[in-house]
Amino acid sequence: MTPAGSVLLTGATGFVGVEVLARVLEDTDRDVIALVRAEDDGAAQARVDELLTTIVAPGARSCGGRVRALAADLESPGLGLSAAAREQIAGEITAVMHCAASISFTLPIEEARRINVEGTRQIVELALEARARGMLERFIHVSTAYVAGDRIGRVSEHDGDVGQGFRNTYERTKLEAEEVVRDSGLPAAIVRPSVIVGDSVTGWTQAFNVIYWPLQAFARGLFPTVPADPGACLDIVPVDVVADALLELLRGPVRGGAFHIVAGDAAPTNARLATMAAEAFDAEPPTFVRPGEDARAEQRAGALLPYFRVRCTFDARRAKELLGATPPALEDYFPSLMRYARDSSWGKQPSPRWGTASAPRAA
């Protein structure tokens, strides 16, 4: 039975948040309060209403009036919400889905903390107000598997701060945000995806970032050498698997702890990914170079460079057993990702989520 009460969703206009919003509207009867960065509530609602036309098919489950958008800012005191708005939210929500964050790898540490750590703290405080009203049932926080930082070897879902170093301020502040959630005493689940790409069936994606731009550069002949360890693994997971896991945490039994939504042991090596890209673009595989051998290639890789040299594997037993989060092999859906990338001109001519033709999966 679907629990009563609304879902408070942050990051509704972001990559993961869009997929979560679509699933809540398509697969549940829950209403959604979306906190959106905008000048005022009217602008926030207009932004969400426009978004809904691209993610929910006409004639699907009616979403009219089910999404109420409020202007909010993770960096403003009290989220920028009025006392009346906070009171109304606290008396209505039974679940929080916190997807909002800065995913920039290059922010100065204090700026990254304002958004990812202090912003999370403010969402937690609002959730605590709802719990004090006897409303809140669960809190779901989206983090990243890369809070593991520069660790080597197998990383458990139970692991947190074990003294690891970090590649950037994003990883560091996402781990700090997890600690805020854990220390809150809320019934909280922490979801840790790895590198997220498009839908495993249609290839649809709202965001062409992280792994997409190196692939696009390679397709254009701009990446003849790759400053990567060919034997290191790049853990990639499709957004539908992440969103399905989040939906299960929303409507299934209340579960706590961390969940790795990852390829894990099935993650491809950089060499295998390069071969897949070469096959997709009918090109010769790139040449791998060691650190310091090609300064221009390292400059092109930019902030992504350390992720081509990761030497850890993410264990995902809890996510698989409790949430059914088992991604297909990248080889099975990589053609769909590249098909949508080409059809949309790498995001310059996007299709609506609901209008993207399904591509057959490999047997």
C-alpha positions in Angstrom: 0.0 0.0 0.0 1.3 3.4 -0.9 2.1 5.5 2.2 0.2 8.8 2.6 2.0 12.1 2.5 4.0 14.1 0.0 7.6 13.6 -1.1 10.0 16.5 -0.8 12.3 16.3 -3.8 15.4 18.4 -4.2 17.3 18.5 -7.5 14.2 17.7 -9.5 15.6 19.5 -12.6 18.9 17.6 -12.4 19.9 14.4 -14.1 18.9 11.9 -11.4 16.1 14.1 -10.0 14.4 14.1 -13.4 14.3 10.3 -13.5 13.1 10.1 -9.9 10.3 12.7 -10.5 9.1 10.8 -13.6 9.0 7.5 -11.7 7.1 9.0 -8.7 4.5 10.4 -11.1 4.3 7.3 -13.3 4.5 4.6 -10.8 3.0 6.0 -7.6 0.1 8.2 -6.4 2.4 10.4 -4.3 2.3 14.2 -4.6 5.7 15.9 -4.9 6.9 19.2 -3.4 9.9 20.2 -5.5 12.4 22.7 -4.1 13.8 24.5 -7.2 16.3 27.3 -7.6 14.3 30.2 -9.0 13.4 33.9 -8.3 10.0 33.1 -6.8 7.5 30.3 -6.5 5.8 31.2 -9.8 9.1 30.9 -11.7 9.8 27.7 -9.9 6.5 26.2 -10.9 6.9 27.4 -14.5 10.3 25.7 -14.7 8.9 22.4 -13.4 5.8 22.6 -15.6 8.0 23.0 -18.6 10.1 20.1 -17.5 7.1 17.8 -17.1 6.3 18.2 -20.8 9.6 16.6 -21.6 9.7 13.7 -19.1 6.1 12.4 -18.8 4.3 11.2 -21.9 0.9 12.8 -22.7 -1.8 10.5 -21.7 0.3 8.7 -19.1 -0.6 8.9 -15.4 -2.1 12.3 -14.8 0.4 14.6 -13.1 -1.8 17.7 -13.1 -1.5 19.4 -9.8 0.6 16.7 -8.3 3.9 18.6 -8.4 4.1 21.8 -6.4 7.3 23.7 -6.9 8.7 26.2 -4.4 11.6 28.6 -4.9 14.5 27.5 -2.6 18.3 27.8 -2.4 20.6 25.4 -0.6 23.0 28.3 0.2 20.4 30.6 1.7 19.5 30.6 5.4 16.4 28.4 6.0 16.7 27.5 2.3 15.1 30.8 1.5 11.7 29.5 2.5 9.2 31.5 4.5 8.1 30.4 7.9 4.7 29.6 6.5 6.1 27.5 3.7 8.3 25.5 6.1 5.4 24.9 8.4 3.3 23.6 5.5 6.0 21.4 4.2 6.8 19.9 7.6 3.1 19.1 8.1 2.8 17.4 4.7 5.9 15.3 3.8 6.5 11.7 4.8 9.6 11.3 2.7 12.6 13.3 1.6 14.6 12.5 -1.6 17.7 14.7 -1.5 19.2 14.7 -5.0 20.5 18.3 -5.2 24.2 19.0 -5.1 27.0 20.6 -7.0 28.8 18.0 -9.1 31.6 20.3 -10.0 35.1 18.8 -9.4 36.8 22.2 -9.3 34.9 24.3 -6.8 37.0 25.8 -3.9 36.4 23.8 -0.8 34.4 26.4 1.1 32.0 26.9 -1.9 31.6 23.2 -2.3 30.8 22.8 1.4 28.2 25.6 1.3 26.2 23.7 -1.3 26.9 20.0 -0.6 27.4 20.0 3.2 25.6 23.0 4.6 22.8 22.6 2.0 22.3 19.0 3.1 22.3 20.2 6.7 19.4 22.5 5.9 17.4 19.8 4.2 18.0 17.6 7.3 16.8 20.3 9.6 13.6 20.6 7.5 13.2 16.8 7.7 13.6 16.9 11.5 10.8 19.5 11.7 8.6 17.1 9.8 9.6 14.2 12.1 8.8 16.4 15.1 5.3 16.7 13.6 5.0 12.9 13.5 5.1 12.9 9.7 8.5 11.9 8.3 8.9 8.2 7.5 12.2 8.2 5.6 15.1 10.2 4.3 16.9 9.3 1.1 20.2 11.0 0.3 22.0 10.7 -3.0 25.8 10.6 -2.6 28.5 9.1 -4.8 30.5 5.9 -4.7 33.6 8.1 -5.1 33.5 9.2 -1.4 35.9 6.2 -1.3 38.4 8.7 -2.6 41.8 7.3 -3.6 41.4 4.0 -1.8 42.8 0.8 -3.4 41.1 -2.5 -3.3 37.6 -3.5 -2.4 35.3 -0.8 -0.9 32.4 -2.0 1.3 29.0 -0.2 1.4 29.6 0.0 5.2 32.8 2.0 4.7 32.8 5.8 5.3 35.7 7.8 6.5 38.7 5.5 6.8 41.4 8.2 6.3 41.3 8.2 2.5 42.5 11.1 0.4 40.3 12.8 -2.2 40.8 13.7 -5.8 38.7 16.8 -5.5 36.4 18.9 -3.3 33.3 17.1 -4.7 34.4 13.8 -3.2 35.4 15.3 0.1 32.2 17.3 0.6 29.9 14.5 -0.4 31.5 12.3 2.3 31.0 15.2 4.8 27.4 15.5 3.7 26.9 11.7 4.4 28.2 12.3 7.9 25.6 15.1 8.4 22.9 12.7 7.4 24.2 9.9 9.6 24.5 12.1 12.6 21.0 13.4 12.2 19.3 10.4 13.7 16.8 10.3 10.8 15.8 7.0 9.3 18.2 7.5 6.4 19.4 5.6 3.3 22.4 6.8 1.5 22.7 6.0 -2.2 26.1 5.9 -3.8 26.1 5.7 -7.6 29.3 5.6 -9.6 29.6 7.4 -13.0 26.0 7.8 -14.2 25.2 7.6 -17.9 21.9 7.5 -19.9 19.1 5.1 -19.8 20.2 1.5 -20.5 17.3 0.9 -23.0 16.8 4.2 -24.8 20.1 5.9 -24.2 18.2 9.0 -23.2 20.1 11.4 -21.0 19.4 15.0 -19.9 23.1 15.7 -19.2 26.1 15.0 -21.5 28.8 15.3 -19.0 31.5 13.3 -17.3 32.3 10.4 -19.6 30.4 11.8 -22.6 32.7 14.6 -23.5 35.8 12.4 -23.8 33.8 10.0 -25.9 32.6 12.9 -28.1 36.2 14.2 -28.4 37.4 10.7 -29.4 34.7 10.5 -32.0 36.0 13.7 -33.5 39.5 12.5 -33.6 40.6 14.8 -30.8 41.7 12.1 -28.3 44.3 10.0 -30.2 46.1 9.3 -26.9 44.5 8.6 -23.5 46.4 9.4 -20.3 44.9 6.4 -18.5 45.8 3.1 -16.9 44.4 0.6 -19.4 43.9 -2.0 -16.7 42.1 0.2 -14.3 38.3 0.0 -14.2 35.9 2.9 -14.9 32.7 2.1 -13.0 29.7 3.2 -15.0 26.0 2.7 -14.2 22.9 3.7 -16.2 20.5 6.3 -14.8 17.5 4.0 -14.9 19.1 1.6 -12.5 19.9 4.4 -10.1 16.4 5.9 -10.3 14.8 2.4 -9.9 16.8 1.9 -6.7 15.7 5.3 -5.4 12.1 4.5 -6.1 12.4 1.2 -4.3 13.8 3.0 -1.3 10.9 5.4 -1.5 8.0 2.9 -1.7 9.5 -0.3 -0.2 10.3 -1.0 3.5 12.2 1.7 5.3 15.9 0.8 5.0 19.0 2.5 6.4 22.7 2.5 5.6 24.6 3.0 2.4 23.9 1.3 -1.0 26.4 1.2 -3.9 24.6 1.5 -7.2 27.5 0.5 -9.3 28.8 -2.0 -11.9 31.2 -3.3 -9.3 33.0 -6.5 -10.4 31.5 -6.0 -13.9 33.0 -2.6 -14.4 35.0 -2.4 -17.7 38.6 -1.6 -17.8 39.7 1.6 -19.6 41.1 -0.6 -22.4 37.7 -2.3 -22.9 35.9 1.0 -22.9 38.3 2.3 -25.5 37.6 -0.7 -27.7 33.9 -0.2 -27.4 34.2 3.4 -28.4 36.5 2.6 -31.3 33.9 0.0 -32.5 31.1 2.5 -32.1 32.8 5.2 -34.1 34.6 2.9 -36.6 37.9 4.2 -35.5 41.3 2.9 -34.4 41.5 2.4 -30.6 43.5 5.2 -28.9 47.0 4.8 -27.6 47.3 4.7 -23.8 50.1 6.8 -22.3 51.6 6.8 -18.8 51.6 9.8 -16.4 53.8 12.5 -17.8 54.2 11.1 -21.3 51.7 13.4 -23.0 51.0 16.7 -21.2 48.5 17.8 -23.8 46.4 14.7 -23.4 46.4 15.2 -19.6 45.3 18.8 -20.1 42.5 17.6 -22.3 41.4 15.1 -19.6 41.3 17.9 -17.1 39.5 17.2 -13.8 38.5 13.7 -15.1 42.1 12.6 -15.3 42.3 10.8 -11.9 39.2 8.8 -12.7 41.1 7.0 -15.5 43.5 5.7 -12.9 41.1 4.4 -10.2 42.3 1.3 -8.4 39.3 0.3 -6.3 36.3 -1.9 -6.8 32.9 -1.2 -5.2 31.1 -4.0 -3.4 27.4 -3.8 -3.9 25.9 -6.8 -2.1 23.3 -4.8 -0.1 22.1 -2.9 -3.2 21.7 -6.1 -5.2 20.0 -8.1 -2.4 17.7 -5.4 -1.0 17.0 -3.2 -3.9 17.6 -5.4 -6.9 20.1 -2.9 -8.3 22.0 -5.1 -10.8 23.0 -3.0 -13.9 23.3 -4.7 -17.3 26.8 -5.1 -18.7 28.0 -1.9 -20.4 28.6 -3.8 -23.6 24.8 -4.5 -23.7 23.7 -0.9 -23.6 26.7 1.1 -24.9 25.3 1.1 -28.4 22.0 2.7 -27.1 24.0 5.4 -25.4 26.0 6.2 -28.5 22.9 6.0 -30.7 21.1 8.6 -28.6 24.2 10.8 -28.4 24.5 10.8 -32.2 20.7 11.3 -32.8 20.6 14.2 -30.4 23.8 15.7 -31.7 25.4 15.2 -28.3 22.6 17.1 -26.6 22.2 19.9 -29.0 18.9 18.5 -30.4 17.5 16.5 -27.5 14.3 14.4 -27.7 11.8 14.3 -24.9 12.3 11.4 -22.5 9.0 9.9 -23.4 9.6 10.3 -27.1 12.8 8.4 -27.3 12.4 5.1 -29.2 13.4 2.0 -27.3 16.4 0.2 -28.6 16.6 -3.6 -28.4 19.0 -4.9 -25.8 21.6 -7.4 -26.8 20.7 -10.9 -26.1 
